[in-house]
Amino acid sequence: MKADPDKCIACKRCFPYCPMGRIQSFRRHERIPGRFYIQIDQEACTDCGLCLRAAICPVNALYQQQEQWPREVRGILSNPLIEFKGSQVPGRGTEEMKTNDVKGTFMPGEVGVGVELGRPGIGAYFRDVEIVAMALMGANIGYVMAEENPVTHFMENKNIGKLRDDVLGEKATSAIIEGKCKLEKLPEAIKALEEAAKRVDTVFTVEVITKVTPEGEVPTKAILEKLGIFYSINTKNNLGLGEPSFKFYPDRN
């Protein structure tokens, strides 16, 4: 994201809309006497486009140029309106972790493990994403990466969670690693993530997704309590998606 120095009047109206905080600085215009404009820190900017979509600039000085690889990965992960051609999915993750009722991605006995790195004001560099991805894959828990996830497409070696070297210096407002493993391997996955948390320069949250049993029990609840992990139970019930509910237990009505 950039501001046209010939249009910008440094009114600062766009400042509150930047999720990365104050990443702008003032510059004196070289050709227009008395004119100041803002310059956006390109290293800190994640190309989310929020300031532009807010349509707050009175002189239309903000613009987002067509970025080339690897810079373009910032917008792919940070701007929800950009669809990544590799996965044909807009935004940071996939629908699979939110539509299990109709997709059947996480079967009984399996657990989806998602890791969301970064938050507004902090963001996440892909070098930190790689640390977490390699920790999960190196834990030997049979973790399987979600193929449709944009982060998976940026990997040089999915078997070990290694990202391409040319994206490691890029940054996103947040990035999501998605995958699954057997339910009994969840404690080992959590342990690997706890160790990875000590080595990353950002924050992350962990999502665990599983199918509730016919008796209404949450299979991950006892595991997380035994580990002393704070959790918040949320449900996703998908209706009206044009697809029938997935038959997790075909022998039951």
Secondary structure as UniProt FT lines:
FT   STRAND          2..3
FT   TURN            5..7
FT   TURN            13..14
FT   HELIX           15..17
FT   TURN            19..20
FT   STRAND          24..28
FT   TURN            33..34
FT   STRAND          36..40
FT   TURN            42..44
FT   HELIX           50..53
FT   TURN            54..55
FT   TURN            58..59
FT   STRAND          62..63
FT   TURN            69..71
FT   HELIX           72..78
FT   TURN            80..81
FT   STRAND          83..84
FT   TURN            85..88
FT   STRAND          89..90
FT   TURN            96..98
FT   HELIX           100..103
FT   TURN            108..109
FT   STRAND          110..117
FT   TURN            120..122
FT   STRAND          124..125
FT   HELIX           126..138
FT   TURN            139..140
FT   STRAND          144..145
FT   TURN            147..148
FT   HELIX           150..153
FT   STRAND          155..157
FT   TURN            158..161
FT   STRAND          162..163
FT   HELIX           165..167
FT   TURN            168..169
FT   STRAND          171..172
FT   STRAND          175..182
FT   HELIX           183..185
FT   HELIX           186..197
FT   TURN            198..199
FT   STRAND          204..209
FT   TURN            214..215
FT   HELIX           219..227
FT   TURN            250..251
//
